[in-house]
Amino acid sequence: MLIDAHQHFWLLKDHAGQWPPSSLEAIYRDFLPEDLMPLMQQAGVTGTVLVQTMETAADTDFMLTLAGKHSFIKGVVGWVDMKAPDAPQQIAGRSSHPIFKGVRPMLQGIADASWIEDPALDPAVKALIDHGLVFDALVLPQHLPHLLAFATRHSRLPVAIDHGAKPLIATGHYTQWRKDMAALAALGHVHCKLSGLLTERGDQKPEAVRPYAETILELFGAERVMFGSDWPVLRLAGDYQAWLDFSRDIVPEADHPAVFGGNAARFYSLSDR
């Protein structure tokens, strides 16, 4: 399987007044499976992990409904209010759906960068572990020390860092990001997605993101890096095939089976349905 470990679908009517704004013309419309399938077929991608874009149960329901209609959606990463008193029960209920694989709180939009360290999350984390689910970390560089504390405390919870933690590529910041990512990479249960970097650069110049992509591969190793397109957000700075080709060029050919499929299948417990 060639797996895209990070992509999105949405209906603008469900995002009214929220991201994306109308100023982002390239992504300001509905995106559904029929939009992605031709790109997947051209690229030879056989399955995807569909990731949440809204902090609502309805968005997760929407994704699971799509997964029921399209077998290429191998896994869904949804949203649960992890601090809600009934979060463990919500997680247990979601886990009964075979395509539901984990949760993603939208940490990048939470004003308190240390939110992830709150012990109030512990019951939800225990429920994720008990039900064999994973945690996607949508973080920015300032969240990395707090994510490290969280991941250290919860060593049995598989964690995936989305988009390399969105390094500040456009302004050239690198050193502190690398140090913080190295600390997280030292934890064997933390993985990283090779995704989203072009968007952080802000243009179609993959050579500018190469040092960051190569650093992700160096730190986490080929056994803990997963290719993701971040489509359709990718449309802001690139196209599907070009990002896949660039990623293939970064990753040694011997490691392609792992980075472009095997790691995602293992991390998310994906089945070839």
C-alpha positions in Angstrom: 0.0 0.0 0.0 1.1 3.6 -0.8 -0.5 5.5 2.1 -1.1 9.2 2.4 -1.1 9.6 6.2 -2.6 13.0 6.3 -5.4 14.6 4.2 -8.7 16.4 4.8 -12.2 16.8 3.4 -14.7 19.6 4.3 -17.9 21.3 3.3 -17.7 25.1 3.6 -21.2 25.3 5.0 -19.9 23.5 8.1 -17.0 25.9 8.4 -19.0 29.1 8.2 -17.1 31.9 10.0 -14.2 29.6 10.7 -11.0 28.6 8.8 -10.4 28.7 5.8 -11.1 32.3 5.1 -12.3 33.5 1.7 -8.9 35.1 1.2 -7.4 31.6 0.7 -9.0 31.2 -2.7 -7.2 27.9 -3.5 -8.9 26.1 -0.7 -12.1 28.1 -0.2 -14.5 25.6 -1.5 -15.8 22.1 -0.7 -13.4 19.3 -0.9 -14.7 15.7 -1.1 -13.4 12.3 -2.2 -14.2 12.8 -5.8 -11.8 15.7 -5.8 -8.9 13.7 -4.4 -9.4 10.4 -6.2 -8.0 11.5 -9.6 -4.8 12.8 -7.9 -4.5 9.6 -5.9 -4.9 7.4 -9.0 -2.3 9.4 -10.9 0.2 9.1 -8.0 -0.5 5.5 -7.2 -1.8 6.2 -3.7 -4.0 3.4 -2.5 -5.2 4.6 0.9 -5.3 7.6 3.1 -5.8 8.7 6.7 -8.5 11.4 6.9 -7.8 14.0 9.6 -10.2 16.4 11.4 -10.4 20.1 10.6 -13.1 21.2 13.2 -13.5 20.8 16.9 -16.9 19.2 16.7 -18.3 15.8 17.0 -20.2 16.5 13.8 -17.0 16.8 11.8 -15.9 13.4 13.1 -19.3 11.9 12.1 -18.9 13.5 8.7 -15.5 11.8 8.2 -16.7 8.4 9.4 -19.7 8.7 7.0 -17.3 9.3 4.1 -15.1 6.4 5.2 -18.2 4.1 5.0 -18.6 5.1 1.4 -15.0 5.1 0.2 -12.7 2.2 1.0 -9.6 4.2 0.2 -10.1 6.0 3.5 -8.3 3.5 5.7 -8.4 5.5 9.0 -10.0 8.5 10.5 -8.4 10.8 13.1 -11.2 12.7 14.8 -11.9 15.1 17.6 -13.0 14.7 21.2 -13.0 17.3 24.0 -10.3 15.6 26.0 -11.0 17.6 29.1 -14.7 16.8 29.1 -15.9 14.8 32.1 -17.2 12.1 29.8 -14.2 12.1 27.4 -13.3 8.4 28.3 -16.9 7.4 27.4 -16.8 9.4 24.2 -13.5 7.7 23.2 -14.8 4.3 24.1 -17.8 4.9 21.9 -15.8 6.1 18.9 -13.4 3.2 19.3 -16.2 0.8 18.3 -16.0 2.1 14.7 -13.2 0.1 13.1 -12.0 3.1 11.0 -11.7 5.5 13.9 -8.0 5.5 14.8 -7.2 8.4 17.1 -7.8 12.0 18.1 -6.4 15.4 17.4 -7.0 18.3 19.6 -6.2 21.5 17.7 -3.3 22.6 19.9 -2.0 25.2 17.5 -5.1 27.3 18.1 -5.1 27.1 21.9 -3.8 30.2 23.5 -2.2 28.3 26.5 0.8 26.5 25.0 1.0 24.4 28.1 -2.6 23.1 27.7 -1.3 19.7 26.8 0.4 19.2 30.1 -2.8 19.5 32.2 -3.4 16.4 34.3 -7.1 16.8 33.4 -6.2 15.1 30.2 -5.1 11.9 31.9 -8.5 10.0 31.9 -8.8 10.6 28.2 -5.3 9.5 27.5 -5.9 6.3 29.5 -9.0 5.7 27.4 -7.0 6.1 24.2 -4.4 3.7 25.4 -7.0 1.2 26.6 -8.7 1.2 23.2 -5.6 1.0 21.1 -6.0 4.5 19.7 -3.3 7.2 18.9 -2.7 10.9 19.3 -2.0 13.3 16.5 -0.2 16.5 17.7 -1.1 19.6 15.7 1.5 21.9 17.2 3.7 24.9 16.5 7.4 25.2 17.6 6.4 26.9 20.9 4.4 23.8 21.9 7.3 21.3 21.6 8.6 21.5 25.1 5.1 21.0 26.5 4.5 18.1 24.0 7.8 16.6 25.3 6.5 16.7 28.9 3.2 15.1 27.8 4.8 12.4 25.7 7.3 11.6 28.4 4.5 11.2 31.0 2.4 9.0 28.6 5.0 6.6 27.2 2.4 4.1 26.2 0.5 6.5 23.9 1.6 6.5 20.3 2.1 10.1 19.2 2.4 11.6 15.7 3.7 15.1 15.2 1.8 16.7 12.3 3.7 18.7 9.7 7.0 18.5 11.5 5.5 20.9 14.1 5.2 23.6 11.5 8.8 25.0 11.6 9.2 28.7 10.8 10.7 28.0 7.4 9.6 31.3 5.8 11.8 33.2 8.3 14.6 30.6 8.4 14.3 29.6 12.1 15.9 26.2 12.5 18.3 25.6 15.4 15.8 25.6 18.4 13.2 23.7 16.4 15.8 21.0 15.7 16.8 20.8 19.4 13.2 20.4 20.5 12.4 17.9 17.8 15.5 15.9 18.7 14.3 15.6 22.3 11.0 14.2 21.1 12.6 11.9 18.6 14.5 10.3 21.5 11.2 8.9 22.7 10.5 5.7 20.8 6.7 6.1 20.7 6.8 9.5 19.0 6.5 9.6 15.2 6.6 12.5 12.7 4.7 13.2 9.5 6.6 14.4 6.4 3.8 16.8 5.5 2.8 20.5 5.5 6.3 21.9 5.0 5.7 23.7 1.7 2.8 25.5 3.2 5.0 26.8 6.0 7.5 28.0 3.4 4.7 29.8 1.6 5.7 29.0 -2.0 6.5 26.2 -4.4 10.2 26.0 -3.6 10.9 22.6 -2.2 14.6 23.2 -2.0 13.9 25.7 0.8 12.2 23.0 2.9 14.8 20.2 2.1 16.9 20.9 5.3 13.8 20.5 7.5 12.6 17.4 5.7 16.0 15.8 5.9 16.2 16.7 9.6 12.9 15.0 10.2 14.2 11.8 8.5 17.5 12.0 10.3 16.0 12.4 13.8 13.1 10.0 13.7 14.6 7.5 11.3 12.9 5.8 8.4 10.9 3.6 10.8 9.0 6.5 12.4 8.4 9.0 9.6 5.1 8.9 7.6 4.4 10.6 4.3 1.4 12.9 4.2 0.1 15.3 1.6 -1.9 17.7 3.9 -4.2 18.0 0.8 -6.1 20.2 0.1 -4.2 22.7 2.3 -1.2 21.7 0.1 -2.9 23.6 -2.7 -1.8 26.9 -1.1 1.9 26.1 -2.0 2.1 23.1 -4.2 0.4 20.2 -5.9 -0.1 16.6 -4.9 2.2 14.8 -7.3 5.1 17.3 -6.9 5.1 16.9 -3.1 5.1 13.1 -3.4 8.0 13.3 -5.9 9.9 15.6 -3.7 9.4 13.4 -0.6 10.5 10.4 -2.6 13.7 12.2 -3.5 14.4 13.0 0.2 13.8 9.4 1.4 16.4 6.7 0.4 14.8 4.2 -2.0 15.3 1.4 0.4 13.1 3.2 3.0 10.2 3.9 0.6 8.1 1.0 1.7 8.2 2.1 5.3 7.8 5.9 4.9 5.2 5.7 2.1 3.0 3.1 3.6 4.3 0.6 6.1 4.8 3.0 9.0 1.3 4.5 8.6 -0.3 1.1 8.4 1.5 0.1 11.6 1.0 3.3 13.5 -2.7 3.6 12.7 -3.4 -0.2 12.6 -4.8 0.2 9.1 -6.4 -2.7 7.3 -6.5 -3.3 3.5 -10.2 -3.2 3.2 
